[in-house]
Amino acid sequence: MHFDIISLFPESFQSYFGVSILKRAQEKKLMSITTHNLRDYAYDKHKTVDDTPYGGGAGMVLKVEPLVEAIEDVVRKQQKKNGEKKRVILFSAKGRILTQTDVRRLASYDRLILICGRYEGIDERVTEYFVDEEFSVGQYVLTGGEIPAMILVDAVSRLIPGVLGNEESFETESYSIENTVEYPQYTKPEIFRDYIVPEVLLSGNHGRIAKWREEKSHILSRRRREETKEI
């Protein structure tokens, strides 16, 4: 799978994508990531990519021309084969909340083109005519779409065969089943400041352990759903 990321600050991705699992996945050619500077597609000598909004209001809005030029250029240059499955995704505060169900679906694509919004937003014509999906990562406002892009790349890459050392990891972790969170985990030492590991996990009885984990997962999942409803 290949990820193209269009951003005003492509350098912000270097540290996160250059360590740990994502670094190894790229070295093994299991995935690849290319960042593109939106200012490279500006028309004027000042590399202007934003302007004041029509109708007035606070802040600046990313212009339609450089964004569309960037999307079309990336699609054209990075196209590797006919029939390649690709998706153009925009991150913004008004987008639909990204879920694990979306992540599983997006993992089936060959190429994801990610657009990082900035400032007060982007010209809506980009969203309406040149973007396939618009996502948010939560009901709060971020400075830009760079962190959401990192989140999506991280989440999707975990589902690429070979990226995780243990394929069972993503089959049993939180949200592997929709709206279900993972059971509690413990490791050594057995006792820490009078806080002890549940006895069942030390029993060696795999049947009891599996039942305990399933029960704890159901309890935590129900609690999360109730908390979400209250919010």
C-alpha positions in Angstrom: 0.0 0.0 0.0 1.1 3.6 -0.7 0.2 6.7 1.2 0.5 10.2 -0.4 0.1 13.1 2.1 -0.5 16.6 0.9 0.4 19.1 3.6 1.7 22.6 4.3 4.2 21.1 6.7 5.5 17.8 5.2 8.5 17.9 7.6 6.2 17.2 10.5 5.8 13.6 9.5 9.5 12.6 9.5 9.9 11.7 13.1 6.7 9.7 13.5 7.1 7.7 10.3 10.8 7.2 10.8 10.7 5.0 13.9 9.4 1.6 15.2 6.8 -0.4 13.3 6.2 2.1 10.5 9.9 2.5 9.8 10.4 -1.3 9.6 7.3 -1.7 7.4 8.8 0.8 4.9 12.2 -0.8 5.0 10.5 -4.2 4.2 8.6 -2.6 1.3 5.3 -3.5 2.8 4.2 0.1 2.5 5.5 3.4 1.3 4.8 7.0 2.2 5.3 10.2 0.1 4.7 13.7 1.4 3.9 16.6 -0.9 4.3 20.3 0.0 1.1 22.2 -0.9 3.1 25.4 -1.6 4.8 23.7 -4.5 1.4 24.0 -6.3 0.8 27.7 -5.7 0.7 30.0 -8.7 2.3 33.2 -7.5 5.9 34.0 -6.5 4.9 34.3 -2.8 3.5 30.7 -2.9 0.1 31.8 -1.6 -2.2 29.0 -0.7 -4.9 30.7 1.4 -7.1 33.8 1.2 -9.9 35.5 3.1 -13.3 33.8 3.0 -16.2 35.1 0.9 -18.9 36.5 3.0 -16.5 37.6 5.7 -15.5 35.9 8.9 -12.4 35.1 10.9 -9.4 33.2 9.6 -8.1 32.2 6.2 -9.3 29.5 3.8 -7.1 27.2 1.7 -7.5 28.0 -2.0 -9.1 25.7 -4.5 -6.4 26.0 -7.2 -3.3 24.6 -5.4 -5.3 21.9 -3.7 -6.8 20.6 -6.9 -3.4 20.9 -8.7 -1.8 18.9 -6.0 -4.5 16.2 -6.0 -4.4 15.8 -9.8 -0.6 15.9 -9.9 -0.2 13.2 -7.3 -2.8 11.0 -8.9 -1.2 11.4 -12.3 2.5 10.9 -11.2 1.9 8.2 -8.7 -0.4 6.1 -10.8 1.3 2.7 -11.2 -1.2 0.5 -12.9 -4.6 0.4 -14.4 -7.3 -0.6 -12.0 -5.4 0.6 -9.0 -7.8 1.2 -6.1 -7.3 4.6 -4.6 -9.1 7.0 -2.3 -8.8 10.7 -1.8 -9.4 11.7 1.9 -9.6 15.1 3.5 -9.2 15.7 7.3 -11.4 18.4 8.8 -13.3 19.2 11.9 -16.7 18.8 10.1 -15.8 15.4 8.7 -17.4 12.1 9.8 -15.7 10.5 12.8 -13.1 7.9 11.7 -13.8 4.4 13.1 -12.1 1.0 13.0 -14.7 -0.1 10.5 -13.5 2.7 8.2 -9.9 1.7 8.8 -10.6 -2.0 7.8 -12.3 -0.8 4.6 -9.6 1.6 3.7 -6.9 -1.1 4.2 -8.3 -2.8 1.1 -7.1 0.1 -1.2 -3.8 0.2 -3.0 -3.3 3.9 -2.5 -4.7 6.5 -0.1 -4.2 10.2 -0.9 -4.5 12.2 2.3 -5.1 16.0 2.4 -4.3 17.9 5.6 -6.5 20.9 6.1 -5.3 24.1 7.8 -6.4 27.5 9.0 -10.2 28.1 9.0 -10.8 25.3 6.5 -10.6 24.7 2.7 -12.6 25.9 -0.2 -15.7 23.7 -0.2 -15.4 23.0 -4.0 -12.5 20.8 -3.2 -14.5 18.7 -0.8 -17.5 18.5 -3.1 -15.8 17.6 -6.4 -12.3 16.3 -5.8 -12.4 14.4 -2.4 -14.0 10.9 -1.8 -14.3 11.1 1.9 -14.0 13.7 4.7 -12.9 12.5 8.2 -12.5 13.9 11.7 -10.7 12.0 14.5 -12.8 13.4 17.3 -15.2 16.1 18.4 -12.6 18.7 19.0 -10.6 21.1 16.8 -6.9 20.6 15.9 -4.6 23.1 14.2 -4.3 21.0 11.1 -4.8 17.6 9.5 -1.3 16.4 10.0 -2.0 14.5 13.2 -5.2 12.9 11.8 -3.2 11.8 8.8 -0.6 10.1 11.1 -3.4 8.4 12.9 -5.0 7.0 9.8 -1.6 5.8 8.3 -0.8 4.1 11.7 -4.2 2.5 12.0 -4.4 1.2 8.4 -0.8 0.0 8.3 -1.4 -2.3 11.2 -3.8 -4.3 9.0 -1.3 -4.7 6.1 -0.1 -8.3 6.2 3.4 -8.6 7.7 3.5 -5.2 9.3 2.8 -6.5 12.8 5.1 -9.2 14.1 2.2 -11.1 15.6 -0.9 -11.1 13.3 -3.0 -12.1 16.4 -2.4 -8.6 17.8 -5.0 -6.8 15.6 -7.4 -9.7 15.8 -7.8 -9.5 19.6 -7.2 -5.8 20.3 -9.8 -3.1 20.9 -12.3 -2.6 18.1 -11.3 -5.7 16.2 -15.0 -6.4 16.7 -17.0 -3.2 16.2 -17.8 -1.4 19.5 -15.8 -3.9 21.5 -12.8 -2.9 23.6 -10.0 -5.2 24.7 -9.8 -6.9 28.1 -7.3 -5.6 30.8 -3.7 -6.7 30.5 -1.1 -7.4 33.2 2.6 -8.3 33.4 5.3 -8.9 36.0 5.7 -8.3 38.9 2.8 -10.2 40.3 2.5 -7.8 43.3 3.3 -4.1 43.3 2.6 -2.0 46.4 -0.1 -4.5 47.5 -1.8 -4.3 44.1 -2.0 -7.8 42.8 -2.6 -9.4 39.4 -6.0 -11.2 39.2 -5.6 -14.8 40.4 -7.3 -16.3 37.3 -4.4 -15.0 35.0 -1.9 -17.0 37.2 -3.9 -20.2 37.2 -2.7 -21.6 33.9 -6.3 -22.6 33.1 -6.7 -21.3 29.6 -10.5 -21.9 29.6 -11.0 -19.8 32.7 -8.6 -17.1 31.4 -10.5 -16.9 28.1 -13.8 -16.7 29.9 -12.5 -14.0 32.3 -11.1 -12.0 29.4 -14.4 -12.2 27.4 -16.4 -11.1 30.5 -14.1 -8.1 31.2 -14.2 -7.1 27.5 -18.0 -7.1 27.6 -18.1 -5.1 30.8 -15.6 -2.5 29.5 -17.4 -2.3 26.1 -20.8 -1.7 27.8 -19.2 1.0 30.0 -17.7 2.8 27.1 -21.0 2.8 25.2 -22.8 4.2 28.3 -20.2 6.9 28.7 -20.6 7.9 25.0 -24.4 8.1 25.4 -24.0 10.4 28.5 -21.7 12.7 26.5 
